[in-house]
Amino acid sequence: MKKNPGWFACLCAVSFSVPVWASPSVPGDITAYSTIYSIGIEWDIEGDTNHNASCPVQYRKAGETGWKDFVGLFRVDFYGSYNSQPADRAYNMLAGSILFLEPGTSFEVKLDLTDPDGGSESRTVTIATRRIPSMPQGGREIHVEPGSSGGSGTESDPYHGLDEAESAANPGDIILVHAGAYDEYHFNKSGTESDYLVWKAAGDGDAIFNQVRVYGEHTWFEGLKFEYTSPDDGRGLIGQNDVEDVVVSRCTFSGFNYSITLKSGCAHWYIADNTIAGDKVDFQVEGDFGGEGVELGKTSGHTVCYNSISLTADGVSYAHRNCDIFGNDIFNVSDDGIEPDYGYANIRMWGNRITNAFNHDFSFQPMYCGPWYLIRNQTCGTTQRVFKYRIQDRFLCAHNTFIGMSRLATYGHHILSSLSRNNLWILAGDNGYIWEGLTCSDPAFCISPDRFEPDWRTDVDYDGFDWGQSTYAFKWWENTTRYTDLESFVADVGIERHGIVVDKEDIFDSYSMPSQGHIVERRHFALRPGCNAVDAGDVLPGINENYTGAAPDLGALEQGASLPYYGP
C-alpha cells in the first residue's frame, strides 16, 4: 500500500504567525475515557507557548506486540466563551481520539509527546472500550398488559399494569410489554451493570406510551412505540438526572417536540436503530428552531447510531464530550442536522447522512474545546449551509461529501482551525461561495479577533471543489476579496496546495442536481470509476488505510467499496 510520508507532521502545519518565545512543554496529567468504538485522550501540559509540541499516537490490543498508527493528538490552546457563557476552564493540552475500535476490548495507547524546545516524554495508557449492550441471558420472561392490578406475569395471565410488573422484576428479567395504551409512566427500578432490566415489546401489536421518565440505571427499552398526545412539555422519553447505561433500541417516536431528552449527569446511553419523526410537519418554515430528535443535554459517553430522524428542529444535539454519533439518517429537519453545541473534546461524528437540513448540517455554536471529528458524512440540501461556525477550536474534517446550494460555509475561514483532508465541497446552485470569509460583527458570538491567515492550527489540503456556475469560488480576507479559481486562492492564502477542481456531473456515478426550494431525495453519492476524485486523496493513519488503488479517494464513499447503511 502506498503511504504518504507527510502524514507524520501530526497536524503541525508550518506556522505563519509571528515567532514567540519558545518555552518547553511540561507534561501533566492524562485523562483517558472510552465509548463502545472509540478511546479519547486529554493530556494537559504547561508551556509550549510557540505551539510546536506534537504527539504521535500508536495503539494495540493488550497483550499483542505490534503497534498500529492513528492520527496524532491535536495541540489545543483554547478558552471558549459564547454570549457571556465561558468554558469550564482554559485548556492547554494535546487531545484526540482513536476511532473504529473493537468493542469490549482492552487497548494499550502509546503517546510520544515531542517538543523541540524541551519536555518530551512518552507514556502508555491502558483502557478498554465499552461492550455492545446485550440482552441478559438466563433471566425470567415476565408478561404485562394494560391494567391497574392483578395477574401473575405469565403469558396466559399477564400482570395487569406496569406497577405490578416492575414490582416483581429483578435485574436480568425481560418484561414483555403486550399491545395496548400505557400512557405516561416512571420507570424507577434499575438493572445491574452485568444484567439489564429489559422492557421489550411482546410482538403482538403496538405497546404505546405517551411519555416516560427513566430513573432506573442499566435499563433497556426495546421496540416500544411513543406517540405524542398530551404532555405539556412535548417530550417523549426523558432520562432523569444522573441515570447511566440505558439502551433505547428499535423504538418509534412520533409527534414529539423532543423525542429523547437526557438530563444532567446522564452517561453512556446507547440510542440505536430508532425511528424518530417530530412535530415539524412543515420543516421548511423559517424560524421553527425549537425541539430535538435526540437531546443529549450536555452529557457524555453516549453512542447514538443508526437512527432515522426527521421532522425535528435539530437531529442530535448537545453532546458534552466523548460521544459517538454515526450511521444516522437525518432528513427534513427545520434547523441543524447535528449540533454538538457547548461541547468539549472528542465528539465524533462519522458516516451520517444529512439531507434537507433547513439551517445547517453541523453547528459550532459554540465549540468549547477540541478536537471534534467529522468523517465520511454525506450532506445535501437546497437551503442549508454545511457548517454553522461561531466559536470553534481544533477539528478533523476528512472524507466528507458536502453538497449545497449557495454558501457552503459562512465564516468559512474558520476551516483554518482544522485538519482537513479528502473532502468534496460541491456547490449545486448558480451563485455563492464554497467558503465565505466574513468578519464577525458581534464578538460575543464569534472568535475575536477573526483570523484569515494560516497558523499553527492549520493543516488544510487535498480537498476537491466544484463551484458550478457561480462566478466566484471563495470569498476571503474580511469580506473584501473574491476568487474565481482555485489557483489564485491557493497562492494568496497558502492552503489547499494539493486541492483539485472536480465536476459534479462527472465524478458521481449518477447525479441529480438539487434545485432551489425543492426537497432532495436521500441517496448515496458514489464516485464514478476513473474520475479525477479517485486516488486524489492523502493517507490518514487509522482512518483510510483500507483504500483501493494508488491513494484514497475524495469524498465519503471509496469507489468500489460497499455502500454504507444509514438509519435503523
N, C-alpha and C positions, 0 to 999 in steps of 0.2 A: 504494500500500500504506500502510495506517495505521501510524504509528510511535508508540511511547510515548516522550515526551520525557524520561522519568525515568531511562532506562537509563544515561545518561552519568555517573550518580553513581559508576560504576566500582567497585561493590562497597563504597563507603564510606558505610555507613549512618550515621544520626545517632548520635553517641556518647552512651551513657548512663552512662559512667564518670566518676569524679571527674577534673576537669581537672588536667593535669600541665604542667610547664614545657615550653614548645614550643621544641625545638631544631630547626634546619634540617636538611634531608637533605643528605648528602654522597655524591653518586653514585660508585660504584666500578666494578668490572669486570662485564661482561656475559658470561654463558655461554649459548651457543645450541647446540641439538642437534636432531636430527630422526629421525623414522621414515618409513615409506612415505607416511603420510597426515597427519602432524602435525609441528609445529615447537614446541619448548619453549624458554622463556626463563627465566633466573635473573639478576636484576640486583641485585647486592649494594649496600647502602647503609650509611652510618653515620648516627647521629642519628635524627631524626623520632620523638622519644620520645612524642609525642602521637598517632602513627599516622594522621596525616591526609594523608600523601602518597598520590598516586594515579598511575596510568599507563594512559591510554587506548592502545589498540593499533590500528594500521592496517597493511594489507599489500597487496601487489600482485605479480604476476609480474614478474620482472626485465625491464626494457625497456618495460613498459606505463606509462601516465600516470595513470590513475585509481586511487584508493585505495579499499579496502574496510575496513569496520569489523569488529572482533571484540571479544568481551567482554574488558575490560581485565585487566591483571595484578592478582593478589591481593597485598595487603600481608601479608607474612609476618614474624612475630617469634616464633620458636619454638625450643625446645631440648627435644626429647622424651627421656624416659628411661622404660624399661619393665623392671621386675623387675631393677634394678641394671645394665641394659644401656643406656647413653646413646647418643644420636645421635652422628654423627661430628663435629659442631660445632654451635655456636649459629648460627641463621640469622636475619639481619636483611636483608630484601630485598623486592623486588617480583618475583613469579614467575607464570608461566602459560603457556598453550598456545594455538596456533591449530590447529583440527581440520578435518577433511574437505577436505584439500587434494589437489591433483593430484599423483600420484606422479612422481618423476624430474624435478622442475621447480625452477628457481631462483626464490626469492622475496626481495623486499625487505620488511623488517618495520620500521615506523616506531614508535618508542617515545617518548612525551612524558611524562616524569616531571614532575609538578606538586606543589609543596609550598607552601602559603600562607605558611609560615614561612621560606622561602628554600631555595635549592638546586635549583630547577627546571632541567631540562636535556632536550634532545631528541637522540636518536641513531637511526641507521638501521643495521640489521644485514642482511646478505645471506647467505642459507643455502638450500641445496637439500634437498628431500625425497628420500628414497631411492627407487630404482626398484623396481617389482614384479619379483621374480625371473622370469627367462625361460630356457627351455631353450636350451642352446647350439646354434648353427647351424654346419654345415659339419664337425663332428667325425665320428669314426667311430662305428658301432654295433658293440659287442662283445657276444658272447653267452657266457653262463656257465650251467652246471648243477651240481648237487651232484657232488662227487668229490674226489679228492686230488691229481691231476696229469694233465697231458696236454691234448690238444685244441689247436685253432688259433684259436678265438674267432669262427669263422664260424657262421652259423645252422645249417648242416648238420653242423658239427664244433665245438660249443661248448667253451670251456675247461672242464676238469673241476675245479671248486673255485674259491673266491673268491680265494685267494692267487695263482693263475695269472692271473686276470683283473685283479686290482689291480696286479700287477707290470707288465702290458702296457699299462695305461691311462694316458692323458695328460689334462690339462685340456681340456675341450670334448668328451670322449668320453661316450657314453651306453652304459652297461653294462646289457644286457637280461638280467634275472635270471629264468631259467626255473623252472617249478614244481618243488617239492621241499623237503626239510628242510635248512636250513643251520645250525641250532643257534646257537651263540654265535660272534661274530666281532668283531674290532677293525678298524675302517676307519681306516687310517693316512695314506693319500695324499690330498693337497689338490688342489683346482682352483685357479683364479685368480679375481680379482675380476670379470673380464670373461667367464670361461668356467668354469662349474661342472663338477665331475666328478659325473656322474649315475649313480645306481643305481636302475633302474626295472624294475618287474615286466614280464616279457615278454608277459603276457596269455594264457598257455596253462595257467593254473592258479595256485594259491597258492604264492608264494615265501615260505616260513615260517621266521622267525627266533625264537629263544628270547630271546637278549639280545645287543645290540650296543653297543659303545663307539666313540664318534666322536672321533678325534684329528685328522682332516684338516679344514681350513677350506675354505670355498667348495664344499661337497659338497651333494648333493641326493638325497633318498630318496623315491621315488615309488611308491605302490601296493603296498608290501610288507606282509606280514602278520606280526604279532608275537603269539605265543601263549606264555603262561607254562607252563613245565613244571618247571624245576628250579633256577633261580638262587636262592641262599640269601638274597640281598638283595631278591628280589621285584621287580626293576627290569627294564624293557624296553629302551628306547633311552636311553643315557647320553651326554651331552655332556661330555667331559673338560675340564679346566681350560683357560681362555683360547682356546677354539675359537670363531671368529667366522663369521658369514654361512653358516648351514646351513639348508637347506629340508627340512622334513618335511611331505609333502603326500599326501593320499589314502591314507594307511596305516591299517591297523586294528590295534588293541591289545585283547587280551582276557585277563583273569585276573590282571593285574599289580597289585601294591600301589602301585607308582609306574610309570606307563606311560612318561612322558617326563621325564627329570631333567637339568637343566643344573647344572654345577659352576662354581666361582668363576671369574670373568673371561670367561665366555661372553657374546657380544654379537651383536645384530642377527640373531637367528634368525627364520625365517618358518615358523610352525607353523599349517597351514591345511588345512581340509577333511578332517580325520582323524576316524575313529570310534573312540572310547575307551570300553571297558567294563571297570571294575576288578574287584576281588575282593570287593566288599561286596554279596554276594548278598542279604542281608537288611539293606538300608541304614537301616532304622528301628530298629536295635539301638542303644540309647543307650550312648555312651562309646566307640564304634568310630571314633576320630578319626585314625587313622594311615593314611597313603597319599594320593597325589595323582594327578590326571589329568595335569596339566602343572605340574611343579615348576620354576619359573624360578630358584630358588636364589639369590635376592638379586642378580640380574644385570639388565642394562639393554639398552634399544634394540630390544626384541622386538616382533613383531606376531603375536598369537595370535588367529586369526579363523576363523569358520565351522566349528568343530569340534563334534561330538556327544560329550558327556562324561557318563557315567553310572556308577553303582555304584562310585564312588570316595569317599574322605572329603571332600576339597576338590576342586573342579573345576579352578581355576587358582590357583596360589599364588606368593607371594614375588617379585613384581616389585620391582625396586630403584628405578629412575627411568626416565622417558622410555620407557614401554611402552604399546602399544595392544592392548586386549582387546575384541573386538567380534564381533557376529554369532554368538556361540556358543550352542548349545542344551545347557544344563547341567541335568540332572534326576536325581532319585532318588539323591542323594548323602547320606552319613551325617554330614557336618559342614557346611562352608560352600560356597556357590556360587563366589564369587571372593574370594580372601584375599590382598590385597597387603601383608600384614603386614611390618613393618620397612621399609616403602617410603618413599621421599623424593618430591621434586617431580615433577609431570607424569606421573602414571599415569592413563590414560584408559580408561574402561570404558563402552562405548556399544552400544546395540542388542542386548544379550544377553537371552536368555530363561532364567530360573532357575525350575525347578519342583520342588517336593518336596525342598528342602534341609532336612535334619533339624534343623540347628542355626541357621545364619544365612545370609542371602543374600550380604551383603557384610560384611567384617571390617575393623575399625580397631584391630588388636591387635598392635603399636601402629602408628600413623602417625608417622613421624619428622619429616616436613616436608611442607608442602603447596605447591601445591594438587593435589588429585585431582579427576577429572571423572567424574560418573555421569550419563549422558544416554540417555534413551529405552530404558531397560531395563524388562522385564516380569518380575515375580516373583510366584509364587503357591504356597501350600502350607498345610498344616494344622498343622504343628509348629514351623516356623521363625519367627524374628523377622527383620526386614529387615536391621537393622544390629547388628553387634556393636561397640558403642562401648566403647573403653577409653581410649586416648590418641590424640587426633587434632588436627590443625591445620586449615587452611582447605580447603574443598572446594566444588565446584559440583554441585548436585543439581537436575537440570532434566528435565522431561518424562518422568518415570518413572511406571509403574503398579505400585504395591506392594499386594499382597493377602495377608493372613494371618489367623490365627485369633484370637489373644488380645492379645498385646503386640507391636506392630509395631516398636517401638524402646525397649528398656530403656536407661536413662541417656539418654532422649530429649531432654533439654535440651542435649545436645551438638550438636543442629541449629543452635545459636546461633553456631557457627563457620562457617556455610555461607552461600553464595548459593543460596537455594532458590527455585525458580520452577516453576510449572505441573505439579506432581506430583499424582497421585491416591493418597491413602492410604485403603485400604479394609479395614475390619475385618469379617471374614466371620463370626466367632463371636458368641456372645451375651454375652460378658463380656470385660473387659480394657480396654486404652487404645490410642489412636493413638501418643502419646508418653508414656512413663512416666519422669518425672524422679525419679531415685533418687540419694541421696548415696552416693558410692563408699566402701566400708568399708575398702579397702586401697589407700592412696595409691601403693604400689609398682606397681599395675596400672592406675591411673586418673589423670586430670588432678587435680591438687591445687593450690589449692582448687577445688571444684566451682563453676560459675557458673550461676545461674538467671536472670540478667538480661541483656538485650541489651547489647552494647558495640560497639566499632569493627569487630569481626569479623562482625557480624550483618547480614544482608540477607535476610530470610525472609518471603515474601509470595506471593500468587496461587496457592496450592495448594488442592486440593479434598479434602474429608474426609467419610467415612461411617463412623460407629462402630456402625452396625447396631442390634442390640437391647441393646447394652451400656448400662448406666446412665450411665457416665462416658466422656467423650471423651479427656480429658487428666488426667494426674497431674503435679504440678509442685511447686516450692518445697520441696525437700528431703523429698519423700515425704509432705507434710502437707496439700496442697490438691488437691481433685479438682474437675473442671469438667464439668458436664453439657451445656454448649452452647459453641459457638464464640465467641459474642459476649462472654461473661464472660471467657473465656480471653484474647481479644484485648485487652480493656480492662485486664486485670490485668498481662499480660506485655508487651504492646506490639508483638507481631509479628502477621503474617497479617492485616493491615488490609483486604486485598482477597481474603482467603481465602473460600471458599464451602463450604456443605454440599451434598453430592451424594447421590444414591440409587443404589446399585449395581444395583438392579433396573430402574432407568430409564435409566442412562447408557450401558450396554453393549448392543450390538445383540443379543447372546444371552449370558446369564449363568447359569452353573450354579454355585451356591454350594458351595464346599468344605465338607466335613463332617469333624469331628474324627477323626483316625486313618486317614482314607482317602487313597489315592493319587490325586492330582489329575491330570486329563488335561491334556496340553500343548495350548495353543491361543493364539489371538490375542484380546486384549481390545480390540476395535474399538468406537468410540463410535457411539451411535445418533444419526441426524440430528435436530437440533432440541433435544437435551438440554441441560441448563444447563452441562455441561462444555465444550460447543462455544463457541468465541470468548471463553472466560473467562480466557485467559492473558495474559502480558506478553511483549513482544518482547525477545529477547536477540540482539544483533547477531552474525551469523555462525552462529548455532545454529538459529534457527527462522524466518528471514525468508521462507521459501518457503511460509508458511501460506496457507490459503484462507479467505475470509470476512473478518470485521471485525478479528479478532485471532487469535493462536494458540490452539489447543485445549489442554485439560489432558490429561495422560497421555502414554503412549509413542506412541500412534498418532493422527495427524491424521485427522480424519473425512474420508472420501472419497479419501484417498491410497492408493496401492498398499500392500498388506501386506508387511512385511519378511520376509526368509527367515532362518531360524535353522539352523545346522548345515551339514554338507557340501553 
